[in-house]
Amino acid sequence: MIERPASELARQVEGAGQLPLTAALQQRIDGVLAQEPQLVASARVLRISGMVSNAYVSSIFAGIGQDVEQIRAIKGPAYEYDVVAGTPLWMETRPQPLVLGQGLAAILGCAVPEVGFAPLQPGETPKSRPIDCPPGPLELTATTRGTARVNAVRAQPTGIMDWGIKEINDRLVVMPMADAQALLNTTDVSEYHLLLEDGADATAARSRIAAALAEAGLDDVEVFLWSDRAAFYQQVKAVLGGFLNFIALIACAIGFTSLLNASYMNFSQRAREFATLRSLGFTRRFVLALAALENSWLALGAALLGIGTTAAIVWSVRAAQIMWTPPGSSNAVPVDLAWVAPTYVAAVVGVVVIAAFASSIPTRKILRRPIRAVLSDA
């Protein structure tokens, strides 16, 4: 994302205190982006807000104007049909189309289907639902840029969108860039959204674009990763990460306790075997290593069996295409489990190391006893 932050807060929160990107700045930014080899698509976004009304009711709106086809390219096939009723902007042929959030559409008297947005799966056809709103266009009123005057435009509601967060749905409007600029009487935009090639190093591309912008004299224009600006995404990620870390700690504790218990049961019954080895000249260190190696081999077999079971579960979840609604979201997202070989390897190594350590606790206790005392036990 390319923005022009006006403060430190603007560097941390998307859309907060961003200075406008004027037509002259856009021309220079476009020249920089034309030189980026890994750029697939770029889209301009203009943030708008004001009042929307029809013949029956008025309400506050806050939304965006966008480069429709470029946004479609960035979203990709799974997300391009982004409405739950009516048609998305890229399919609309009527003049001055307008997509409303579910909550705002309900306030304005539209019939809102009680369904959330779900990305299309490969080969799936989007469900088409007609839009049913009170007759007549909507009137959008906003304060124009720079001159502090009030401007109004009329737009036809053509689609209803589920943005994913109820608070946004209650005031959301989305319109083509030209209509949004006409409403604000400006040629400015708020930000750029960029899409890189699959597999591209986003951090490296960010550095390249930032350096090119600086060379072009755009010192106050900055480049951000999308994940750094998405507060809701970071919150959900933190919740899931904390839950995962908690489960990992519990699993390690249970695993260590189980391996320690198994080691006590195994080695406490073999005290005379260890004493015999020591009487033949083998050192305590050798016996400790022998016990650790035995426990490690058993743990390795168990870990490989567990990894195989995990792989089967991952495959089953991916095949089931499960949907899940995150906290605070108004729609479901697909649940996907990734194949992460380094994590599997780390888990196997961790189990083996824990098993080797667990074996040393009962073995050291046994080896402290004198050889004669152990061998004389009945």
C-alpha positions in Angstrom: 0.0 0.0 0.0 1.2 3.5 -0.8 0.0 6.3 1.4 1.1 9.8 2.4 0.9 9.8 6.3 0.7 13.1 8.1 1.6 11.9 11.6 3.0 9.0 13.5 -0.6 7.7 14.1 -1.1 7.7 10.3 1.9 5.4 10.0 0.3 2.9 12.3 -3.4 3.0 11.3 -4.7 2.7 7.7 -6.7 5.7 6.6 -6.0 7.8 9.7 -4.6 11.3 8.9 -3.4 10.6 5.4 -2.6 13.5 3.2 -4.2 13.4 -0.3 -2.3 12.2 -3.3 -2.8 14.9 -5.9 -3.0 14.4 -9.6 0.7 15.5 -10.0 1.8 13.1 -7.3 -0.2 10.3 -8.9 1.6 10.8 -12.2 5.0 10.5 -10.5 3.9 7.5 -8.5 2.6 5.8 -11.7 6.0 6.4 -13.3 7.7 4.7 -10.3 5.4 1.7 -10.4 5.9 1.3 -14.1 9.5 0.4 -13.3 8.7 -2.3 -10.7 9.3 -5.7 -12.3 7.2 -7.8 -9.8 4.1 -5.5 -9.9 1.0 -7.3 -11.3 -1.7 -4.6 -10.7 -2.1 -1.3 -8.9 -5.4 0.4 -7.9 -6.2 3.8 -6.5 -8.6 4.3 -3.6 -10.3 7.4 -2.5 -11.9 7.5 1.0 -15.3 9.3 1.2 -17.9 10.1 3.9 -21.0 12.1 4.2 -24.8 11.6 4.3 -26.9 9.3 2.1 -30.6 9.5 1.8 -33.6 8.4 -0.2 -37.2 9.6 0.0 -37.7 7.9 3.4 -34.5 8.0 5.5 -31.1 9.5 5.8 -27.9 8.0 7.3 -24.2 8.6 7.6 -22.0 6.8 5.2 -18.3 6.1 5.0 -16.8 4.3 2.1 -14.4 4.3 -0.9 -14.2 5.1 -4.5 -11.9 2.7 -6.4 -10.4 1.8 -9.8 -12.9 -1.0 -10.4 -11.1 -3.2 -12.9 -7.8 -2.9 -11.0 -9.4 -3.8 -7.7 -10.9 -6.8 -9.5 -7.5 -7.9 -10.6 -6.1 -7.5 -7.1 -8.9 -9.5 -5.5 -8.6 -12.4 -7.9 -11.3 -14.8 -9.2 -12.2 -16.1 -5.7 -13.2 -12.6 -4.4 -14.2 -10.7 -7.5 -17.9 -11.5 -7.1 -18.0 -9.6 -3.8 -21.7 -8.9 -3.4 -24.4 -11.0 -1.7 -27.2 -9.4 -3.8 -27.2 -7.5 -7.1 -24.1 -7.2 -9.2 -20.5 -6.2 -8.4 -19.3 -2.9 -9.8 -17.2 -4.5 -12.6 -20.3 -6.2 -14.0 -22.5 -3.1 -13.8 -23.3 -1.2 -17.0 -25.8 1.3 -15.6 -24.5 4.8 -14.9 -23.4 5.9 -11.4 -23.6 2.4 -9.7 -23.4 2.1 -6.0 -22.7 -0.9 -3.7 -24.0 -0.7 -0.1 -23.0 -2.5 3.0 -25.6 -4.9 4.4 -26.3 -2.7 7.5 -26.6 0.5 5.5 -28.8 -1.2 2.9 -31.2 -2.4 5.6 -31.3 1.2 7.1 -32.3 2.5 3.6 -35.1 0.0 3.3 -33.5 -2.6 1.0 -34.2 -6.3 1.4 -30.9 -7.7 2.7 -30.3 -11.5 2.4 -29.2 -13.1 5.6 -26.0 -14.6 4.1 -22.4 -13.7 4.5 -19.8 -13.4 1.7 -17.8 -16.5 1.0 -15.0 -16.7 -1.6 -15.7 -18.9 -4.6 -14.0 -22.3 -4.7 -12.5 -23.5 -8.0 -15.2 -24.4 -10.5 -17.9 -22.9 -8.3 -20.5 -20.5 -9.9 -21.5 -17.5 -7.8 -25.1 -17.4 -6.5 -27.1 -14.5 -8.1 -29.7 -12.7 -5.9 -31.7 -9.7 -7.2 -31.4 -6.5 -5.3 -34.7 -5.1 -3.9 -34.4 -1.5 -2.7 -37.0 1.4 -2.6 -37.5 2.9 -6.0 -35.5 5.9 -7.0 -31.8 6.9 -6.7 -29.9 7.6 -3.5 -28.6 11.1 -2.9 -25.1 11.3 -1.4 -23.9 14.5 0.2 -20.3 15.4 1.2 -18.1 18.3 1.9 -15.8 18.8 -1.1 -12.0 18.9 -0.9 -10.3 22.3 -0.3 -13.2 24.7 -0.9 -15.3 23.5 2.1 -18.5 23.4 0.0 -21.2 20.9 0.0 -21.7 18.7 -3.0 -24.3 16.1 -3.9 -24.6 13.3 -6.4 -27.2 10.8 -7.2 -26.4 7.1 -7.5 -28.3 3.9 -8.1 -27.9 1.1 -5.6 -26.8 -1.9 -7.7 -25.4 -4.3 -5.1 -25.2 -5.2 -1.4 -21.9 -6.2 0.1 -20.8 -8.0 3.2 -17.4 -6.3 4.1 -16.9 -8.8 6.9 -17.2 -6.4 9.9 -20.7 -5.3 11.1 -19.6 -1.8 12.1 -18.3 -1.2 8.6 -21.3 -2.8 6.9 -23.6 -0.3 8.8 -22.1 2.7 6.9 -20.3 1.3 3.8 -20.7 2.6 0.3 -18.4 1.6 -2.6 -18.5 3.4 -6.0 -16.3 3.8 -9.1 -13.4 6.3 -8.7 -14.8 8.8 -11.2 -18.1 9.1 -9.2 -16.3 9.4 -5.9 -14.0 12.2 -7.3 -17.1 13.9 -8.7 -18.7 13.8 -5.3 -15.7 15.4 -3.6 -15.0 17.7 -6.6 -11.4 16.5 -6.7 -8.8 14.6 -8.7 -7.0 13.5 -5.5 -6.9 9.9 -4.2 -6.2 8.6 -0.7 -3.9 5.6 -1.4 -2.7 3.0 -3.8 -3.1 -0.8 -3.4 -0.5 -2.9 -5.1 -0.5 -6.6 -6.0 2.9 -8.4 -6.5 3.6 -11.6 -8.4 3.0 -14.9 -6.5 6.2 -15.8 -4.6 7.6 -12.3 -4.7 9.5 -11.0 -1.7 7.1 -8.4 -0.4 9.7 -6.8 1.9 12.3 -6.5 -0.9 9.7 -5.0 -3.2 8.7 -2.6 -0.5 12.2 -1.4 -0.2 12.7 -1.1 -3.9 9.5 1.0 -4.4 10.3 3.1 -1.3 13.8 3.9 -2.7 12.4 4.7 -6.1 9.8 7.1 -4.6 12.5 8.8 -2.7 14.6 9.2 -5.8 11.6 10.7 -7.5 11.4 13.4 -4.8 8.4 11.9 -3.1 9.9 11.9 0.4 6.6 12.1 2.3 5.0 9.2 0.4 5.5 5.8 2.1 5.1 2.1 1.3 3.4 -0.2 3.7 2.7 -4.0 3.8 -1.0 -4.7 3.9 -0.6 -6.9 7.0 1.0 -4.0 8.9 -2.0 -1.8 8.3 -4.8 -4.3 8.9 -5.7 -3.9 12.6 -8.5 -6.5 12.5 -6.2 -9.0 10.8 -3.6 -8.5 13.4 -6.1 -8.9 16.3 -7.4 -12.2 14.9 -3.9 -13.4 14.3 -2.9 -12.5 17.8 -5.9 -14.5 19.2 -5.0 -17.5 17.1 -1.3 -17.2 17.9 -1.9 -17.0 21.6 -4.2 -20.0 21.5 -1.7 -22.0 19.5 1.2 -21.2 21.9 -1.0 -22.2 24.8 -1.8 -25.5 23.2 1.9 -26.1 22.3 2.9 -25.5 26.0 0.2 -27.9 27.3 1.3 -30.5 24.7 5.0 -30.2 25.7 4.1 -30.5 29.4 1.9 -33.6 28.8 4.5 -35.1 26.5 7.3 -34.6 29.0 5.2 -36.1 31.8 4.3 -39.1 29.7 7.9 -39.7 28.6 9.1 -39.3 32.2 6.5 -41.8 33.5 7.4 -44.3 30.8 11.1 -43.9 31.6 10.5 -44.6 35.3 8.5 -47.7 34.5 11.1 -48.9 31.9 14.4 -48.3 33.7 13.4 -48.8 37.3 12.9 -52.5 36.5 16.3 -52.8 34.9 18.5 -51.6 37.8 20.3 -55.0 37.9 21.0 -54.8 34.2 22.6 -51.4 34.6 24.6 -52.6 37.6 25.8 -55.6 35.6 27.0 -53.4 32.8 28.9 -51.2 35.3 30.4 -54.3 36.9 31.8 -55.2 33.5 33.6 -51.9 33.3 31.1 -49.7 31.5 31.0 -46.1 32.9 27.9 -44.3 34.2 28.2 -41.9 31.2 28.0 -44.9 28.9 24.9 -46.3 30.6 23.2 -42.9 30.6 23.9 -42.6 26.9 22.6 -46.1 26.3 19.3 -45.3 28.1 19.0 -42.0 26.3 19.5 -43.6 22.9 16.9 -46.3 23.6 14.4 -43.7 24.7 15.2 -41.6 21.7 14.6 -44.5 19.2 11.2 -45.2 20.9 10.3 -41.5 20.8 11.3 -41.2 17.1 9.0 -44.1 16.2 6.1 -42.5 18.1 6.8 -39.1 16.6 6.8 -40.4 13.1 3.6 -42.2 13.7 2.1 -38.9 15.1 3.4 -36.9 12.1 1.7 -39.4 9.8 -1.6 -39.0 11.6 -1.2 -35.2 11.5 -0.6 -35.3 7.8 -3.8 -37.4 7.4 -5.8 -34.8 9.5 -4.4 -31.9 7.4 -5.4 -33.6 4.2 -8.9 -34.3 5.5 -9.4 -30.6 6.6 -8.2 -29.3 3.3 -10.5 -31.6 1.4 -13.5 -30.8 3.6 -13.2 -27.0 2.8 -14.4 -26.0 6.2 -15.7 -22.4 6.8 -15.2 -20.5 10.1 -16.4 -17.1 11.3 -13.6 -15.3 13.1 -14.3 -13.2 16.2 -15.9 -9.8 15.3 -16.5 -10.9 11.7 -19.8 -11.0 9.9 -18.9 -13.7 7.5 -17.1 -17.0 7.3 -13.6 -17.6 5.8 -12.2 -20.9 4.6 -10.1 -22.9 7.0 -6.9 -24.1 5.4 -4.0 -26.0 7.0 -0.6 -25.6 5.4 2.0 -28.3 4.9 5.0 -26.9 6.9 7.8 -29.4 6.7 10.2 -27.4 9.1 7.5 -27.5 11.8 7.1 -31.3 11.4 10.9 -31.7 11.6 11.1 -29.4 14.7 8.3 -31.4 16.4 10.1 -34.7 15.8 13.5 -33.3 17.1 11.7 -31.8 20.1 10.1 -35.1 21.1 13.4 -37.0 20.7 15.3 -34.4 22.8 12.6 -34.5 25.5 12.7 -38.3 25.6 16.5 -38.3 26.0 16.2 -35.8 28.8 13.4 -37.7 30.5 15.5 -40.9 30.4 18.3 -39.3 32.4 16.2 -38.5 35.4 15.4 -42.1 36.6 18.7 -43.5 35.2 20.8 -41.1 37.3 18.8 -42.1 40.4 19.5 -45.8 39.7 23.2 -45.3 39.0 23.7 -43.5 42.3 23.2 -46.8 44.1 26.3 -49.0 44.7 26.7 -52.0 42.3 26.8 -54.5 45.1 23.6 -53.2 46.7 21.7 -53.4 43.4 22.9 -56.9 42.5 22.2 -58.3 46.0 18.5 -57.2 45.8 16.2 -60.2 45.4 
